[in-house]
Amino acid sequence: MINYNDRVFKPVQNTKNGETSSETTFLYQQNGNILTSEYSGGKIKSGHLIGLVSDDGSIDMRYHQVNEQGELTTGICKSTPELLPNGKLRLHETWQWTSGDQSKGSSVLEEQ
């Protein structure tokens, strides 16, 4: 199992219906297989996620956030890790809003 504790990630790619951007910073914390993160930046004033890390390092998570318009939005996300040649992680994510228009999207985050 990958240990995500104290790793920092930033999005490098996102679909148009997403709210995170290269200005958003995620700080991951992990205890056992439970992953949490606080994040903010760009269009996100404040966000939190909680997830479960599988033996292969993939993450099944739920998130909620407040955007710059003051709206509370929620969603689900599946994240698959890729180990880069420099030893850092790249996360390939598929997600869906569980609020608003319920649309789906994908994003890529890279460890800083």
BAFI-3210 file (N, C-alpha, C; in Angstrom, 3 decimals, decimal comma, padded with zeros to 6 digits):
// residues 112
n [1|2|3|4|5|6|7|8|9|10|11|12|13|14|15|16|17|18|19|20|21|22|23|24|25|26|27|28|29|30|31|32|33|34|35|36|37|38|39|40|41|42|43|44|45|46|47|48|49|50|51|52|53|54|55|56|57|58|59|60|61|62|63|64|65|66|67|68|69|70|71|72|73|74|75|76|77|78|79|80|81|82|83|84|85|86|87|88|89|90|91|92|93|94|95|96|97|98|99|100|101|102|103|104|105|106|107|108|109|110|111|112]
n.u [000,845|000,540|001,848|000,403|000,809|001,462|002,063|002,049|-000,103|-000,856|-003,227|-002,691|-004,127|-007,518|-010,995|-013,366|-015,658|-014,800|-013,595|-011,099|-007,677|-004,368|-003,710|-004,729|-004,060|-003,425|-003,090|-002,229|-003,128|-002,608|-003,789|-003,361|-005,402|-006,951|-007,503|-007,171|-007,726|-007,098|-007,840|-007,303|-007,435|-007,221|-010,329|-011,407|-012,367|-012,329|-011,810|-012,439|-011,513|-012,201|-011,078|-010,528|-007,668|-006,585|-004,907|-003,394|-002,823|-004,722|-007,391|-010,524|-012,702|-014,542|-015,691|-016,085|-016,658|-016,255|-016,830|-015,530|-017,800|-019,252|-020,696|-021,639|-020,360|-020,370|-018,884|-017,778|-014,863|-012,482|-009,191|-006,186|-002,887|000,269|003,613|006,204|009,283|010,975|010,363|008,192|004,570|001,864|-001,512|-004,279|-007,481|-010,960|-014,074|-017,227|-019,760|-021,882|-023,666|-025,420|-025,156|-024,550|-022,588|-019,820|-016,213|-012,630|-009,340|-005,863|-003,420|-000,309|002,414|004,095]
n.v [-001,184|002,215|004,949|007,925|009,933|013,220|014,100|016,415|017,599|018,911|019,904|019,197|018,948|019,165|018,598|020,836|021,195|020,964|022,281|022,560|023,679|024,525|026,198|025,143|023,480|020,390|018,797|015,758|013,407|010,388|007,579|004,399|002,788|004,959|007,972|011,475|014,913|018,390|021,146|023,985|026,991|028,798|028,499|027,390|027,955|026,503|023,086|019,595|016,167|012,659|009,346|005,886|003,922|001,485|-001,754|-001,648|001,004|002,664|005,056|005,507|008,004|010,693|014,033|017,425|020,880|024,485|026,937|029,906|031,409|030,959|028,632|025,389|022,362|018,901|015,607|012,472|010,419|008,477|007,436|006,692|005,692|006,615|005,857|008,050|008,538|010,117|009,358|010,505|010,828|010,531|011,182|009,758|010,678|009,973|011,458|012,517|014,899|015,068|016,858|019,709|019,650|016,958|016,059|014,353|013,963|014,246|014,276|015,133|014,868|015,959|015,059|017,348]
n.w [000,000|-000,799|000,998|001,649|003,445|004,494|001,928|-000,785|-003,294|-006,559|-009,012|-012,462|-014,657|-015,671|-016,310|-017,916|-016,334|-013,758|-010,582|-009,454|-009,884|-011,127|-009,111|-006,836|-003,825|-002,334|000,746|001,835|004,348|006,099|007,871|008,669|006,402|005,899|004,345|004,419|003,492|003,424|001,381|-000,785|-002,787|-005,900|-007,443|-005,200|-001,953|000,458|001,095|001,750|001,919|002,218|002,219|001,236|001,048|-001,165|-001,353|-003,699|-003,880|-004,982|-004,587|-003,071|-002,765|-001,118|-001,426|-000,264|-000,728|-000,614|-002,925|-004,666|-005,092|-002,872|-002,776|-001,673|-002,638|-003,614|-004,086|-005,633|-006,047|-007,819|-007,635|-009,265|-008,788|-010,300|-010,485|-010,909|-012,845|-011,246|-008,715|-007,539|-007,206|-009,543|-009,881|-011,372|-011,964|-011,833|-011,566|-010,083|-009,711|-006,886|-006,274|-007,621|-011,146|-011,413|-013,130|-014,781|-014,666|-015,277|-013,889|-013,338|-010,912|-009,533|-007,465|-005,402]
ca.u [000,000|001,246|001,570|000,235|000,907|002,247|002,379|001,345|-000,445|-001,506|-003,758|-002,012|-005,113|-008,884|-012,028|-013,935|-016,687|-014,152|-013,285|-009,698|-006,753|-002,976|-003,620|-005,280|-003,072|-003,959|-002,167|-002,786|-002,785|-003,056|-003,684|-003,798|-005,865|-007,852|-006,860|-007,906|-007,001|-007,654|-007,332|-007,820|-006,697|-007,965|-011,764|-011,814|-012,047|-011,996|-012,303|-011,991|-011,854|-011,902|-011,071|-009,907|-006,571|-006,526|-003,570|-002,665|-002,602|-005,850|-008,151|-011,955|-012,895|-015,670|-015,199|-016,991|-015,878|-016,942|-016,132|-015,420|-019,144|-019,891|-021,540|-021,160|-020,490|-019,924|-018,646|-017,066|-013,689|-011,604|-007,865|-005,240|-001,543|001,336|004,918|006,999|010,712|011,637|009,926|006,959|003,331|000,865|-002,812|-005,255|-008,750|-012,284|-014,930|-018,592|-020,455|-023,107|-024,506|-025,484|-025,591|-024,183|-021,728|-018,596|-015,010|-011,363|-008,262|-004,560|-002,689|001,069|003,048|005,018]
ca.v [000,000|003,494|005,839|009,284|010,866|014,456|014,412|017,577|017,423|020,003|019,489|019,627|018,801|018,964|018,899|022,179|021,248|020,859|023,555|022,647|024,173|024,491|027,044|024,380|022,641|019,332|018,172|014,448|012,763|008,998|006,782|003,087|002,943|006,118|009,155|012,736|016,053|019,732|021,781|025,312|027,695|028,985|028,677|026,700|028,631|025,473|021,764|018,443|014,869|011,471|008,205|004,635|003,528|000,043|-002,345|-001,223|002,442|003,442|005,728|005,729|009,149|011,614|015,379|018,570|022,113|025,756|027,652|031,360|031,988|030,619|027,445|024,122|021,316|017,588|014,651|011,213|010,353|007,308|007,898|005,613|006,271|006,256|006,237|008,725|008,210|010,876|008,819|011,163|010,200|011,194|010,571|009,846|010,672|010,100|011,959|012,927|015,742|014,517|018,043|020,454|018,978|015,529|015,725|013,598|014,558|013,586|015,196|014,549|015,587|015,516|015,328|018,505]
ca.w [000,000|-000,840|002,119|001,149|004,551|004,336|000,523|-001,325|-004,702|-007,290|-010,312|-013,679|-015,732|-015,192|-017,301|-017,763|-015,296|-012,456|-009,938|-009,052|-010,902|-010,693|-007,913|-005,716|-003,149|-001,478|001,691|002,199|005,608|006,062|009,089|008,196|005,022|005,843|003,785|004,514|002,939|003,342|000,171|-001,128|-003,837|-007,142|-007,252|-003,975|-000,691|001,437|000,739|002,529|001,349|002,997|001,323|001,623|000,172|-001,420|-001,349|-004,898|-003,810|-005,505|-003,536|-003,244|-001,875|-001,164|-001,136|-000,192|-000,840|-000,814|-003,999|-004,483|-005,096|-001,609|-002,956|-001,143|-003,647|-003,138|-005,153|-005,420|-006,908|-007,813|-008,002|-009,543|-008,770|-011,235|-009,956|-011,931|-012,784|-010,178|-007,429|-007,089|-007,675|-010,380|-009,622|-012,454|-011,250|-012,446|-010,503|-010,418|-008,746|-006,284|-006,130|-008,881|-012,381|-011,347|-014,265|-014,530|-015,212|-014,959|-013,569|-013,035|-009,884|-009,388|-006,187|-005,434]
c.u [000,890|000,869|001,562|000,486|001,913|002,678|001,486|001,139|-001,079|-002,040|-002,915|-002,950|-006,477|-009,858|-012,705|-014,952|-016,118|-013,824|-011,829|-008,840|-005,330|-002,746|-004,133|-004,202|-003,774|-002,845|-002,823|-002,246|-003,336|-002,789|-004,233|-004,186|-006,832|-007,061|-007,757|-007,065|-007,805|-007,051|-007,997|-006,949|-007,468|-009,429|-012,275|-011,385|-011,599|-012,606|-011,717|-012,351|-011,511|-011,997|-010,421|-008,867|-006,553|-005,082|-002,739|-002,414|-003,723|-006,689|-009,613|-012,320|-014,196|-015,128|-016,345|-016,139|-016,790|-016,138|-016,155|-016,760|-019,895|-020,804|-020,858|-021,417|-019,871|-019,700|-017,948|-015,924|-012,975|-010,261|-006,932|-003,832|-000,649|002,639|005,758|008,481|011,453|011,212|008,676|005,753|002,526|-000,432|-003,756|-006,627|-009,952|-013,235|-016,314|-019,129|-021,655|-024,049|-024,552|-025,915|-025,214|-023,252|-020,463|-017,410|-013,785|-010,313|-006,981|-003,905|-001,268|001,608|004,071|006,308]
c.v [001,248|004,292|007,275|010,344|011,983|014,746|015,561|017,363|018,690|019,455|020,043|019,544|018,580|019,269|020,222|022,288|021,077|022,230|023,665|023,095|024,066|025,363|026,327|023,464|021,677|018,841|016,889|013,988|011,346|008,327|005,402|003,222|004,118|007,353|010,362|013,834|017,318|020,359|023,122|025,882|027,758|029,259|028,086|027,509|027,621|024,155|020,700|017,180|013,785|010,284|006,995|004,260|002,008|-000,445|-001,900|000,289|003,285|003,970|005,860|006,834|009,897|012,987|016,366|019,831|023,321|026,530|029,163|032,077|031,696|029,414|026,222|023,051|020,028|016,651|013,395|011,143|009,024|007,769|006,703|006,201|005,755|006,740|006,816|008,363|008,924|010,411|009,457|010,473|011,125|010,446|010,833|009,657|010,732|010,472|012,317|013,811|014,977|015,657|018,728|019,585|017,496|015,103|015,007|014,313|013,739|014,648|014,416|015,471|015,060|015,950|016,447|018,180]
c.w [000,000|000,402|001,588|002,215|004,277|002,904|000,043|-002,819|-005,256|-008,610|-011,455|-014,876|-015,086|-016,327|-016,941|-016,637|-013,891|-011,898|-009,479|-010,230|-010,355|-009,455|-006,662|-005,144|-002,201|-000,554|002,187|003,541|005,547|007,399|008,758|006,738|004,861|005,420|004,005|003,866|003,141|002,104|-000,057|-002,240|-005,128|-006,845|-005,935|-002,752|000,350|001,005|001,637|001,771|002,354|002,060|001,952|000,581|000,063|-001,381|-002,550|-004,938|-004,369|-004,340|-003,975|-002,265|-002,120|-000,809|-001,006|-000,128|-000,973|-001,848|-003,758|-004,573|-003,802|-001,695|-002,348|-002,194|-003,111|-004,312|-004,679|-006,424|-006,722|-008,357|-008,152|-009,616|-009,890|-010,612|-011,085|-011,780|-011,652|-008,784|-006,872|-007,710|-008,567|-010,147|-010,788|-011,827|-012,189|-011,317|-011,035|-009,311|-008,196|-005,907|-007,496|-010,048|-012,445|-012,492|-013,812|-015,146|-014,871|-014,699|-013,314|-012,008|-009,832|-008,037|-006,352|-004,713]
res [m|i|n|y|n|d|r|v|f|k|p|v|q|n|t|k|n|g|e|t|s|s|e|t|t|f|l|y|q|q|n|g|n|i|l|t|s|e|y|s|g|g|k|i|k|s|g|h|l|i|g|l|v|s|d|d|g|s|i|d|m|r|y|h|q|v|n|e|q|g|e|l|t|t|g|i|c|k|s|t|p|e|l|l|p|n|g|k|l|r|l|h|e|t|w|q|w|t|s|g|d|q|s|k|g|s|s|v|l|e|e|q]
***
